[in-house]
Amino acid sequence: MHVAITRPLEDADRTAHALRQRGLTVILEPLLVVVPCAVPPAALAQMACAQGWLLTSANGVRALAEALRQTGAALSAPWDRPALCVGDQTARTAQAAGFTNVHSAAGDVQSLAALTCRLLRPQQGPLFHAAASVQAGDLAALLGERGFHVDRAVLYETRPATAFSPAFAQCVRQHQLDAVLLYSPRTAQTFATLAREAKLSPHLSTVTAYCLSPAVAEALSSTSLSDASELRVRIAPHPTQDALLSILDQDRASSMKGDTP
């Protein structure tokens, strides 16, 4: 079974390892490229007074960690402040980067907002969101409704791929691709757009798209794939990688049972 991982290369290792342990063939086809941004001058003051960090991706963790390494000498105990992470992968990245007070919402932006309200209080100070130039969900608005002030600074940008790699396109045309893992709405949109532009839509009817959340599946369906309407879509019961891979495991088990006389 051939499975494509579409997340940035910086985040693909753990997923690739989990798939290879299952005996699957991994295809790395990153559809987003992460590019660091210079720390905005205003962000330095915001970082200094933040009571904690809001981290909505592993890329945000890496960007914030790099900003702290550059400016941390002027900040008071930045690595010990609460680092509130949207999911477990983001939390693991935060721990590896040196943050010592890490908490995982194990979900989505809504879950992160709820976690923040459980652990912190608005009167303790503003929060700092290390964000991308394009974001999914409005975390600042969610927390603003609960009395928090969120300072958001763009510390990195994610640029979509402009075309599939030739090897990946050939794999699709030869019907060797069985599944594609989609982790974000923007990745799903990019996948659908590139498939249409490369005229690969007719070859996707035997491919299953495994989506991390309903929002990812919605982004995929809202971006026209032309005549690839038969692309099968599966949605993880929870927005975590373990849940995503669990439905892949279920489908593989069902397929093997169907092949058994």
C-alpha positions as YAML, in Angstrom:
chain: A
units: angstrom
residues:
- id: 1
  name: MET
  ca: [0.00, 0.00, 0.00]
- id: 2
  name: HIS
  ca: [1.39, 3.38, -1.06]
- id: 3
  name: VAL
  ca: [0.55, 6.35, 1.21]
- id: 4
  name: ALA
  ca: [1.43, 9.98, 0.49]
- id: 5
  name: ILE
  ca: [2.32, 12.38, 3.30]
- id: 6
  name: THR
  ca: [1.60, 15.96, 2.27]
- id: 7
  name: ARG
  ca: [2.71, 17.87, 5.35]
- id: 8
  name: PRO
  ca: [5.95, 19.91, 5.37]
- id: 9
  name: LEU
  ca: [9.13, 17.85, 5.53]
- id: 10
  name: GLU
  ca: [9.89, 19.20, 9.02]
- id: 11
  name: ASP
  ca: [6.78, 17.42, 10.32]
- id: 12
  name: ALA
  ca: [6.82, 14.29, 8.18]
- id: 13
  name: ASP
  ca: [9.36, 12.11, 10.00]
- id: 14
  name: ARG
  ca: [7.10, 10.84, 12.78]
- id: 15
  name: THR
  ca: [4.29, 10.11, 10.36]
- id: 16
  name: ALA
  ca: [6.62, 8.32, 7.96]
- id: 17
  name: HIS
  ca: [8.01, 6.21, 10.79]
- id: 18
  name: ALA
  ca: [4.51, 5.18, 11.92]
- id: 19
  name: LEU
  ca: [3.55, 4.18, 8.38]
- id: 20
  name: ARG
  ca: [6.73, 2.22, 7.74]
- id: 21
  name: GLN
  ca: [6.23, 0.32, 10.99]
- id: 22
  name: ARG
  ca: [2.93, -0.81, 9.49]
- id: 23
  name: GLY
  ca: [4.74, -2.13, 6.43]
- id: 24
  name: LEU
  ca: [3.44, 0.62, 4.15]
- id: 25
  name: THR
  ca: [5.31, 2.38, 1.36]
- id: 26
  name: VAL
  ca: [5.73, 6.07, 2.16]
- id: 27
  name: ILE
  ca: [5.66, 8.82, -0.47]
- id: 28
  name: LEU
  ca: [6.84, 12.23, 0.76]
- id: 29
  name: GLU
  ca: [5.06, 14.93, -1.21]
- id: 30
  name: PRO
  ca: [5.11, 18.15, 0.86]
- id: 31
  name: LEU
  ca: [2.50, 20.58, -0.41]
- id: 32
  name: LEU
  ca: [3.51, 23.43, 1.89]
- id: 33
  name: VAL
  ca: [6.98, 24.91, 2.32]
- id: 34
  name: VAL
  ca: [7.76, 26.68, 5.60]
- id: 35
  name: VAL
  ca: [9.68, 29.96, 5.34]
- id: 36
  name: PRO
  ca: [10.78, 31.84, 8.51]
- id: 37
  name: CYS
  ca: [9.97, 35.53, 8.81]
- id: 38
  name: ALA
  ca: [11.93, 38.24, 10.59]
- id: 39
  name: VAL
  ca: [10.56, 38.96, 14.06]
- id: 40
  name: PRO
  ca: [8.46, 42.16, 13.83]
- id: 41
  name: PRO
  ca: [9.82, 44.89, 16.17]
- id: 42
  name: ALA
  ca: [6.45, 45.22, 17.88]
- id: 43
  name: ALA
  ca: [6.48, 41.52, 18.67]
- id: 44
  name: LEU
  ca: [9.49, 41.89, 20.97]
- id: 45
  name: ALA
  ca: [7.52, 44.00, 23.44]
- id: 46
  name: GLN
  ca: [4.55, 41.67, 23.13]
- id: 47
  name: MET
  ca: [6.73, 38.65, 23.87]
- id: 48
  name: ALA
  ca: [8.19, 40.38, 26.92]
- id: 49
  name: CYS
  ca: [4.81, 40.87, 28.62]
- id: 50
  name: ALA
  ca: [3.11, 37.64, 27.52]
- id: 51
  name: GLN
  ca: [1.97, 35.35, 30.31]
- id: 52
  name: GLY
  ca: [2.11, 32.38, 27.95]
- id: 53
  name: TRP
  ca: [2.49, 31.11, 24.39]
- id: 54
  name: LEU
  ca: [-0.26, 29.94, 22.06]
- id: 55
  name: LEU
  ca: [1.10, 27.36, 19.63]
- id: 56
  name: THR
  ca: [-1.10, 26.11, 16.82]
- id: 57
  name: SER
  ca: [1.48, 24.13, 14.86]
- id: 58
  name: ALA
  ca: [4.89, 22.55, 15.17]
- id: 59
  name: ASN
  ca: [6.12, 25.18, 12.72]
- id: 60
  name: GLY
  ca: [4.93, 27.88, 15.09]
- id: 61
  name: VAL
  ca: [6.89, 26.23, 17.88]
- id: 62
  name: ARG
  ca: [10.09, 26.19, 15.84]
- id: 63
  name: ALA
  ca: [9.61, 29.81, 14.75]
- id: 64
  name: LEU
  ca: [8.97, 30.99, 18.31]
- id: 65
  name: ALA
  ca: [11.91, 29.01, 19.66]
- id: 66
  name: GLU
  ca: [14.20, 30.62, 17.10]
- id: 67
  name: ALA
  ca: [12.85, 34.08, 17.98]
- id: 68
  name: LEU
  ca: [13.46, 33.41, 21.67]
- id: 69
  name: ARG
  ca: [17.00, 32.23, 21.01]
- id: 70
  name: GLN
  ca: [17.64, 35.50, 19.20]
- id: 71
  name: THR
  ca: [15.99, 37.76, 21.80]
- id: 72
  name: GLY
  ca: [15.52, 35.61, 24.89]
- id: 73
  name: ALA
  ca: [18.26, 37.31, 26.90]
- id: 74
  name: ALA
  ca: [15.97, 40.32, 27.22]
- id: 75
  name: LEU
  ca: [12.99, 38.25, 28.39]
- id: 76
  name: SER
  ca: [12.24, 36.86, 31.82]
- id: 77
  name: ALA
  ca: [12.09, 33.03, 31.89]
- id: 78
  name: PRO
  ca: [10.54, 32.65, 28.42]
- id: 79
  name: TRP
  ca: [11.02, 28.87, 28.31]
- id: 80
  name: ASP
  ca: [9.16, 28.38, 31.61]
- id: 81
  name: ARG
  ca: [6.01, 30.23, 30.65]
- id: 82
  name: PRO
  ca: [2.97, 28.11, 29.82]
- id: 83
  name: ALA
  ca: [3.18, 26.79, 26.25]
- id: 84
  name: LEU
  ca: [-0.35, 25.89, 25.23]
- id: 85
  name: CYS
  ca: [-0.36, 23.62, 22.20]
- id: 86
  name: VAL
  ca: [-3.17, 22.70, 19.85]
- id: 87
  name: GLY
  ca: [-2.22, 19.00, 19.71]
- id: 88
  name: ASP
  ca: [0.16, 16.32, 20.87]
- id: 89
  name: GLN
  ca: [2.59, 16.65, 17.94]
- id: 90
  name: THR
  ca: [2.89, 20.38, 18.59]
- id: 91
  name: ALA
  ca: [3.43, 19.65, 22.29]
- id: 92
  name: ARG
  ca: [6.17, 17.12, 21.57]
- id: 93
  name: THR
  ca: [7.89, 19.66, 19.33]
- id: 94
  name: ALA
  ca: [7.65, 22.28, 22.10]
- id: 95
  name: GLN
  ca: [9.21, 19.95, 24.65]
- id: 96
  name: ALA
  ca: [12.01, 19.07, 22.25]
- id: 97
  name: ALA
  ca: [12.61, 22.78, 21.59]
- id: 98
  name: GLY
  ca: [13.18, 23.48, 25.30]
- id: 99
  name: PHE
  ca: [9.81, 24.67, 26.63]
- id: 100
  name: THR
  ca: [9.34, 23.28, 30.13]
- id: 101
  name: ASN
  ca: [5.67, 24.07, 30.91]
- id: 102
  name: VAL
  ca: [3.90, 22.42, 27.99]
- id: 103
  name: HIS
  ca: [0.19, 21.59, 27.76]
- id: 104
  name: SER
  ca: [-1.66, 19.90, 24.89]
- id: 105
  name: ALA
  ca: [-5.28, 20.53, 23.93]
- id: 106
  name: ALA
  ca: [-5.22, 17.29, 21.91]
- id: 107
  name: GLY
  ca: [-7.65, 18.77, 19.42]
- id: 108
  name: ASP
  ca: [-8.25, 21.91, 17.38]
- id: 109
  name: VAL
  ca: [-8.41, 25.67, 17.87]
- id: 110
  name: GLN
  ca: [-11.64, 25.35, 19.85]
- id: 111
  name: SER
  ca: [-9.98, 22.83, 22.15]
- id: 112
  name: LEU
  ca: [-6.98, 25.12, 22.57]
- id: 113
  name: ALA
  ca: [-9.23, 28.01, 23.58]
- id: 114
  name: ALA
  ca: [-10.95, 25.80, 26.15]
- id: 115
  name: LEU
  ca: [-7.60, 24.62, 27.53]
- id: 116
  name: THR
  ca: [-6.42, 28.22, 27.84]
- id: 117
  name: CYS
  ca: [-9.51, 29.17, 29.83]
- id: 118
  name: ARG
  ca: [-8.99, 26.24, 32.20]
- id: 119
  name: LEU
  ca: [-5.34, 26.97, 32.91]
- id: 120
  name: LEU
  ca: [-4.97, 30.76, 32.69]
- id: 121
  name: ARG
  ca: [-6.78, 33.94, 33.69]
- id: 122
  name: PRO
  ca: [-7.15, 37.10, 31.57]
- id: 123
  name: GLN
  ca: [-5.94, 39.36, 34.40]
- id: 124
  name: GLN
  ca: [-2.57, 37.58, 34.42]
- id: 125
  name: GLY
  ca: [-1.62, 39.30, 31.18]
- id: 126
  name: PRO
  ca: [-1.82, 38.97, 27.40]
- id: 127
  name: LEU
  ca: [-1.03, 35.85, 25.41]
- id: 128
  name: PHE
  ca: [1.32, 35.60, 22.44]
- id: 129
  name: HIS
  ca: [0.33, 33.59, 19.37]
- id: 130
  name: ALA
  ca: [3.21, 32.55, 17.14]
- id: 131
  name: ALA
  ca: [1.32, 32.42, 13.87]
- id: 132
  name: ALA
  ca: [1.67, 31.85, 10.16]
- id: 133
  name: SER
  ca: [0.75, 34.32, 7.45]
- id: 134
  name: VAL
  ca: [-2.32, 32.17, 6.76]
- id: 135
  name: GLN
  ca: [-4.18, 30.60, 9.65]
- id: 136
  name: ALA
  ca: [-7.17, 28.31, 10.15]
- id: 137
  name: GLY
  ca: [-9.64, 29.49, 12.77]
- id: 138
  name: ASP
  ca: [-9.64, 32.73, 14.76]
- id: 139
  name: LEU
  ca: [-8.08, 31.89, 18.10]
- id: 140
  name: ALA
  ca: [-7.83, 35.54, 19.14]
- id: 141
  name: ALA
  ca: [-11.57, 36.04, 18.65]
- id: 142
  name: LEU
  ca: [-12.43, 32.88, 20.59]
- id: 143
  name: LEU
  ca: [-10.31, 33.96, 23.54]
- id: 144
  name: GLY
  ca: [-11.36, 37.58, 23.23]
- id: 145
  name: GLU
  ca: [-14.93, 36.50, 23.95]
- id: 146
  name: ARG
  ca: [-13.61, 35.12, 27.25]
- id: 147
  name: GLY
  ca: [-11.74, 38.28, 28.23]
- id: 148
  name: PHE
  ca: [-8.25, 37.39, 27.04]
- id: 149
  name: HIS
  ca: [-6.06, 39.68, 24.93]
- id: 150
  name: VAL
  ca: [-4.05, 37.86, 22.28]
- id: 151
  name: ASP
  ca: [-1.09, 39.39, 20.48]
- id: 152
  name: ARG
  ca: [-0.54, 37.63, 17.16]
- id: 153
  name: ALA
  ca: [2.73, 37.91, 15.28]
- id: 154
  name: VAL
  ca: [3.57, 36.32, 11.94]
- id: 155
  name: LEU
  ca: [6.83, 34.44, 12.55]
- id: 156
  name: TYR
  ca: [6.68, 32.20, 9.50]
- id: 157
  name: GLU
  ca: [4.76, 31.68, 6.29]
- id: 158
  name: THR
  ca: [3.70, 28.55, 4.50]
- id: 159
  name: ARG
  ca: [3.91, 28.68, 0.73]
- id: 160
  name: PRO
  ca: [1.88, 26.18, -1.26]
- id: 161
  name: ALA
  ca: [3.57, 23.99, -3.82]
- id: 162
  name: THR
  ca: [3.02, 25.12, -7.39]
- id: 163
  name: ALA
  ca: [3.05, 21.61, -8.88]
- id: 164
  name: PHE
  ca: [3.30, 17.98, -7.90]
- id: 165
  name: SER
  ca: [6.71, 16.37, -8.25]
- id: 166
  name: PRO
  ca: [7.07, 14.39, -11.51]
- id: 167
  name: ALA
  ca: [7.52, 11.15, -9.55]
- id: 168
  name: PHE
  ca: [4.31, 11.71, -7.60]
- id: 169
  name: ALA
  ca: [2.32, 12.61, -10.71]
- id: 170
  name: GLN
  ca: [3.54, 9.45, -12.42]
- id: 171
  name: CYS
  ca: [2.61, 7.40, -9.35]
- id: 172
  name: VAL
  ca: [-0.95, 8.73, -9.54]
- id: 173
  name: ARG
  ca: [-1.25, 8.20, -13.29]
- id: 174
  name: GLN
  ca: [-0.12, 4.60, -12.91]
- id: 175
  name: HIS
  ca: [-2.71, 4.06, -10.15]
- id: 176
  name: GLN
  ca: [-0.02, 3.16, -7.64]
- id: 177
  name: LEU
  ca: [-1.23, 5.62, -5.01]
- id: 178
  name: ASP
  ca: [-3.69, 4.18, -2.49]
- id: 179
  name: ALA
  ca: [-4.02, 6.92, 0.12]
- id: 180
  name: VAL
  ca: [-3.11, 10.52, 0.83]
- id: 181
  name: LEU
  ca: [-2.93, 12.06, 4.30]
- id: 182
  name: LEU
  ca: [-4.20, 15.64, 4.56]
- id: 183
  name: TYR
  ca: [-3.57, 17.57, 7.75]
- id: 184
  name: SER
  ca: [-4.83, 21.10, 7.10]
- id: 185
  name: PRO
  ca: [-7.48, 22.89, 5.02]
- id: 186
  name: ARG
  ca: [-4.81, 24.70, 3.04]
- id: 187
  name: THR
  ca: [-3.03, 21.45, 2.20]
- id: 188
  name: ALA
  ca: [-6.32, 19.93, 1.08]
- id: 189
  name: GLN
  ca: [-7.04, 22.91, -1.16]
- id: 190
  name: THR
  ca: [-3.54, 22.74, -2.63]
- id: 191
  name: PHE
  ca: [-3.87, 19.01, -3.30]
- id: 192
  name: ALA
  ca: [-7.18, 19.47, -5.12]
- id: 193
  name: THR
  ca: [-5.95, 22.45, -7.12]
- id: 194
  name: LEU
  ca: [-2.74, 20.76, -8.26]
- id: 195
  name: ALA
  ca: [-4.58, 17.55, -9.14]
- id: 196
  name: ARG
  ca: [-6.97, 19.49, -11.34]
- id: 197
  name: GLU
  ca: [-4.23, 21.52, -13.00]
- id: 198
  name: ALA
  ca: [-2.17, 18.38, -13.70]
- id: 199
  name: LYS
  ca: [-5.26, 16.63, -15.09]
- id: 200
  name: LEU
  ca: [-4.87, 13.86, -12.55]
- id: 201
  name: SER
  ca: [-8.48, 13.90, -11.42]
- id: 202
  name: PRO
  ca: [-9.56, 10.84, -13.46]
- id: 203
  name: HIS
  ca: [-6.81, 8.79, -11.79]
- id: 204
  name: LEU
  ca: [-7.90, 9.53, -8.21]
- id: 205
  name: SER
  ca: [-11.02, 7.40, -8.08]
- id: 206
  name: THR
  ca: [-9.10, 4.57, -6.41]
- id: 207
  name: VAL
  ca: [-7.41, 6.87, -3.87]
- id: 208
  name: THR
  ca: [-8.66, 7.52, -0.34]
- id: 209
  name: ALA
  ca: [-8.05, 10.93, 1.20]
- id: 210
  name: TYR
  ca: [-7.62, 10.68, 4.96]
- id: 211
  name: CYS
  ca: [-8.47, 14.06, 6.52]
- id: 212
  name: LEU
  ca: [-7.47, 15.17, 10.00]
- id: 213
  name: SER
  ca: [-10.73, 17.02, 10.63]
- id: 214
  name: PRO
  ca: [-14.08, 17.95, 9.08]
- id: 215
  name: ALA
  ca: [-12.59, 21.34, 8.17]
- id: 216
  name: VAL
  ca: [-9.92, 19.61, 6.09]
- id: 217
  name: ALA
  ca: [-12.52, 17.47, 4.34]
- id: 218
  name: GLU
  ca: [-14.66, 20.54, 3.68]
- id: 219
  name: ALA
  ca: [-11.70, 22.35, 2.10]
- id: 220
  name: LEU
  ca: [-11.09, 19.35, -0.14]
- id: 221
  name: SER
  ca: [-14.70, 19.10, -1.26]
- id: 222
  name: SER
  ca: [-15.06, 22.83, -1.80]
- id: 223
  name: THR
  ca: [-12.10, 22.91, -4.20]
- id: 224
  name: SER
  ca: [-13.22, 21.46, -7.50]
- id: 225
  name: LEU
  ca: [-11.50, 18.24, -8.52]
- id: 226
  name: SER
  ca: [-13.41, 18.16, -11.79]
- id: 227
  name: ASP
  ca: [-14.29, 14.58, -12.64]
- id: 228
  name: ALA
  ca: [-12.63, 13.09, -9.56]
- id: 229
  name: SER
  ca: [-15.86, 13.23, -7.59]
- id: 230
  name: GLU
  ca: [-15.40, 9.58, -6.67]
- id: 231
  name: LEU
  ca: [-12.34, 10.35, -4.55]
- id: 232
  name: ARG
  ca: [-13.09, 8.60, -1.28]
- id: 233
  name: VAL
  ca: [-12.82, 10.78, 1.83]
- id: 234
  name: ARG
  ca: [-12.35, 9.56, 5.40]
- id: 235
  name: ILE
  ca: [-12.29, 11.86, 8.45]
- id: 236
  name: ALA
  ca: [-10.49, 11.16, 11.70]
- id: 237
  name: PRO
  ca: [-12.84, 10.87, 14.71]
- id: 238
  name: HIS
  ca: [-10.54, 13.24, 16.59]
- id: 239
  name: PRO
  ca: [-8.04, 15.75, 15.13]
- id: 240
  name: THR
  ca: [-4.94, 13.79, 16.11]
- id: 241
  name: GLN
  ca: [-2.50, 11.74, 14.07]
- id: 242
  name: ASP
  ca: [-3.22, 8.62, 16.11]
- id: 243
  name: ALA
  ca: [-6.92, 8.95, 15.29]
- id: 244
  name: LEU
  ca: [-6.16, 9.57, 11.64]
- id: 245
  name: LEU
  ca: [-3.99, 6.48, 11.39]
- id: 246
  name: SER
  ca: [-6.58, 4.44, 13.27]
- id: 247
  name: ILE
  ca: [-9.09, 4.79, 10.44]
- id: 248
  name: LEU
  ca: [-6.36, 3.88, 7.97]
- id: 249
  name: ASP
  ca: [-5.74, 0.75, 10.04]
- id: 250
  name: GLN
  ca: [-9.48, -0.02, 10.08]
- id: 251
  name: ASP
  ca: [-9.73, 0.27, 6.32]
- id: 252
  name: ARG
  ca: [-6.71, -1.95, 5.79]
- id: 253
  name: ALA
  ca: [-8.16, -4.58, 8.13]
- id: 254
  name: SER
  ca: [-11.51, -4.47, 6.34]
- id: 255
  name: SER
  ca: [-9.79, -4.80, 2.97]
- id: 256
  name: MET
  ca: [-7.80, -7.81, 4.11]
- id: 257
  name: LYS
  ca: [-10.92, -9.48, 5.45]
- id: 258
  name: GLY
  ca: [-12.64, -8.86, 2.13]
- id: 259
  name: ASP
  ca: [-9.77, -10.56, 0.30]
- id: 260
  name: THR
  ca: [-9.93, -13.63, 2.51]
- id: 261
  name: PRO
  ca: [-11.88, -16.50, 0.99]
...
